Amino acid sequence: MRGNYLPLVFYLSFALSGYAQSSNEADSVAAKPVVYYAESYDTLQAVRQLFAAKRDGAGYAVNVGLLTVGVAGVFVIPTVALVNLVSGLVGTKPDPGRIASFTLQLASPGLLITTFGLVKRIRYNRKREEAVLLAYEQGQPLPPAILRSLTKQYRRTHR
């Protein structure tokens, strides 16, 4: 099946190579201005790496937070069962406020870490990265928050 396309590929390669050699001087690569200078290319790569690193960190924070909430849930379920058992044996009613407070105390660190991770994930999403890079390519300066996040060495050499 692939052998049937081979003559077509040869024909197209010869036809297109003749077209490429007959183009005008004004359309040559040397006549076009270079869009990416070395400094702007380095800046684009640094911003891409910054956004990727922030997204990775946010993902780790969300995972750790959810794991913490899950572990807290594992500890809360037997505790609630034990409180109900003991209160049933003693003949008193369990205090739902104390159980809710205990549950919140165990789960709150995980909820806090998860919230920070989600906020960071939203702040450094791919759409915002593309918007910042597009604005930078059009000549606008980088936002101050992103400039602050770049390393000191990068800012010192590329102002």
N, C-alpha and C positions, 0 to 999 in steps of 0.2 A: 504494500500500500504506500509506503514512504517513497519507494522508487519512482512512483508515478508523478510525484511532485518535484523531483529533481530537475527535469528540463524546465519547468516553470520557474524554479528558483534561479537557475542560470540565466534565463531570458530576462527576468526582472532585474537581476544584479547588473547585467550589461546595459540594460536600458536606463536604469537609474544612475549608473556611474557616468554615462554620457551626458545626462541631464545635469549632474552635479558639476561637471567640468565646463559646461557652457554657461554658467551663471555670471552675472556682472560683477565688477570689482566692488561696487558699492554694497553688495550683499555679502561680501566675504566676512569671515569671522574677525579679521584684523580691523575692519572698519567699524565694527560695532563696539560701543563702550562696554567696559567690564562692569557688571552690576555689583558683584561681590568683591570688595577689596579684602585683603587679608585680615584687617582689623574687624570689619563688619562680619566676616565669616566666623572669626573667633568669638565675637560677641553672640552671634546666633547660636553657635555650638554651646557656649557657656549658659545661655538662657535655657536651651533645650535640656542640658544636663541638670540645671537647677530645678526645673519643673519636674523632670523624671525622678530626681532624688527626693523632692518633697512629696510626690505622689507615692513613692515607695515607702517613705516614712509614715505617711498617713495610713497606708494599707496595713503596715505592721501595728500601728497604734490601734486601729479598729480591731484587728485580730486579737491582740492582747486584751483589749477591753471586753470583747465578747467572751473570750475565754475566762476572764475574771468573773463576769456576770454568771456564766455557766457554772463555775466552781462554787460561787456563792449560792446558786440555786440548789446545787447538790448538798450543801451544808444546811440550807434552810429547811428542806423537806423533812429530813429525819428529826431536826430540832422541833418543828411544829408537831410532828407525830409524837415525839417524846413529851412535849408540853401537854398535849391533849391526853396522853396516857396517864401522866402523873396527875393532872388535874382531875381526871376521871377516878383515879384511885383514891385521891384525897377527898374528893367530893366538892371541889371548887370549880368555878368556871374559868377557862383561860382568858387572859386579857388580850383581845385582838390588837389593841394599840401597841402593846409591848412586842407582840409578834411582828407587826408591820414595821415597827421601829428597828427591830433586829434585822429584818429582811433588808430594809433600806440601808442600814449601816454596812451590811455585807456586800450589797450590790452597788453602792454608790461609787466606789473607786472605779469599778469597771464601766459604769455608765458615764462617768466623767472622762475617762480615757477614750471611750468610744465616741463621745461627742466631740472631743478635740480632734480626733482622727477624721471624723466626717467633715468637720469645718475645714480642716486643712485640705482634705480631698476635694471639696467644693472650690476652695480658693485657688488651687493649682490644677484645675482640670484642663483637658486638652483643648477645649474651645478657647479658654482664656489664653493659653499658650500661643495658639495660632493667631489670635487677635493681637497679642503683644508683638509677636514676630512680624506680622503683616504691617502694623503701625511703624515698627522700627525700620522695616525695609522701605517704607514710604517717606522716611526722613524724620519721624517724630522720635523724641528721646524716650528711653526706657522709663517706666514708672519708678518713682523714688523707692517704693517698697522692694522692687526687684533689684534695683541698684544696691540697696543696703544688704540684700541677701547674697549678692555675689561676693566672692572672697576678696580679701584685702589685696592680695597679690594681683588679682585680675584688674581691680580698679586702679592700682598704682601704675601698671604698665599700659593700660588701655583707657585713657581718659578722653 
